[in-house]
Amino acid sequence: MIYIAMATGFLLILIGFYGALTNRNLLRMIVAFSIADTGVNLVIISVGYMPGRTAPILDASVTAANAIARIIDPVPQALVLTAIVIGVGVTALMLAYALKLYEKKRTLDIAKFTELKW
Amino acid sequence: MIKRFLALLLLAGVGAIFTSLLLAYVPDTDLNLTAHYYAQHAASDIGAANIVTAIVITYRGLDTLGEVTVLFLASSIVGLVLSFGQKRNTIQRNLVPVGELLTTASNYLAPIIMLLGVYVFVNGHLTPGGGFQGGAIIASSMLLLLLTDPFKQFSHALISTLESFSGIAYVALGLIGLLLAGSFLDSRILPNGVLGELISAGVIPLIYSLIGLKVGAEFTSMLASLSETEDL
């Protein structure tokens, strides 16, 4: 189970990298970066998982006394919570820049933007 | 062609690294030292049933303040970048009508989705979810409204008032924690209460509600600035 989640995460990272490297269209590259982002989050979450344990939320069955033996690692989940929100901010910024670039050149093809090329 | 080959070569290398990581990975059987501390002390020190929330808001509260700041910066920069150039002209062009189903459904659903967002961030210390998720849910109801009426104008004054109020109140709560409880963003300035009840865990529900409002306002302002730029 844990290996399925982790392998899916790694696969998503690879798909995202492939999309970002081979596509010329800015919007497709942004989508590819989002996919890679999701993959990284999935890998971090799966690192915190431990077989046979449950979510780090205390209730009737997981009390404060037996929490140490029952819950999975809460730290990666807190980190991914941060990463998801920052990912949304980064995606919004990329989209705004893509919009401005399109306004300038009337194209989304990355090969047409040669100002910084050497 | 050569570029695609190089890209595939790079991906094969990265894939080989990932495969070796995956094959060598053995899941832990015990919590590590940090997680052990959190599992042992979260309930008695913080009083939050959701240990992830206790970490995000109190143990690593400064990180979350930084995260909220990054999000604020992102939404301001989106607004700034898009505000150069003309705004969309207000003359309504002939758009395809969105249809009866979407209009009626969004009229009924938007308030309910907003209510769900409030529920998620108010219960952040008890159930999965919290301010960031609740804020995103609220912003999704705004997106539904924008889909129904692409020319809808949100009140920027209301959005920025809400955003600055919740930001200032968040930092003020942190400073009160510094004065009364001894550390910045300490949640113990209010009593911990009974574990698992709505009013418990000190100021965590208050802080998460403020974060929910702030995140909702920031996402909504990003959506508004994206929708208000001139159509190309």
Interface residues (C-beta under 8 A of the other chain):
Chain A: I2 Y3 M6 A7 F10 I13 L14 F17 Y18 L21 T22 V47 Y49 M50 P51 A55 P56 I57 L58 D59 A64 A67 I68 I71 D73 P74 V75 Q77 A78 L81 T82 I84 V85 I86 V88 G89 V90 A92 L93 L95 A96 Y97 L99 K100 Y102 E103 R106
Chain B: K3 R4 A7 L8 L10 L11 V14 G15 F18 T19 L21 L22 Y25 P27 D28 T29 L31 N32 T34 A35 H36 Y38 A39 Q40 A42 A43 S44 A49 N50 I51 V52 I55 V56 R60 D63 T64 E67 V70 L71 L73 A74 S75 I77 V78 V81 L82 F84 G85 L126 T127 P128 G130 F132 A136 L195 G196 V215 F219 M222 S225 L226 T229 L232
